[in-house]
């Protein structure tokens, strides 16, 4: 039996049907229940870059340790390359290590885009952590008085 806890948080359970050679208990249901702890906290949960061509559009997303396991980022990458750039710095908030991602729009034409930043940590079971990035770039509006 396999039970994937990826992208689950909180109480989780799985029921299986067990068959035995014991005539008194030939078949029975077994329910496994546990608590899935959040490995990383991403705030906000996604980066939305919305604005006009003429303005600078950016957002800061923080990635912090969720469970008691330490979080160390080893590598990052994107799905597509082209409509935004990002930088990452390690810092502290309330005495805890966090990673701040400054995500900046680089699209110079009107349109929308969607991408992901993949974060690889030293915890191989939790890789990758994902930040969803979406952009909605509109035409600049100039007011004439």
NORNOR-V50194 format. One record per pair of residues at least 24 apart in sequence whose C-alpha atoms are under 6 Angstrom apart, sorted by the first residue. I is the first residue (numbers start at 0). GAP is how many residues later the second one is. Records with the same first field share a line. If there is no record, write none. Layout:
I = GAP / GAP
//
This chain:
8 = 27 / 28 / 29
9 = 25 / 26
10 = 24
36 = 30
37 = 28 / 29
38 = 27 / 28
39 = 24 / 25 / 26
40 = 25
45 = 85 / 86
46 = 86
47 = 86 / 87
48 = 86
49 = 85 / 86 / 87
50 = 86
51 = 85 / 86 / 87 / 88
52 = 55 / 86 / 87
53 = 86
56 = 47 / 48
57 = 45 / 46
58 = 43 / 44
59 = 41 / 42
60 = 39 / 40
61 = 37 / 38
62 = 35 / 36
63 = 34
71 = 49 / 50
72 = 47 / 48
73 = 46 / 47
74 = 45
75 = 42 / 43
76 = 40 / 41
77 = 38 / 39 / 40
78 = 37
82 = 24
109 = 27 / 28 / 29
110 = 25 / 26
111 = 24
//
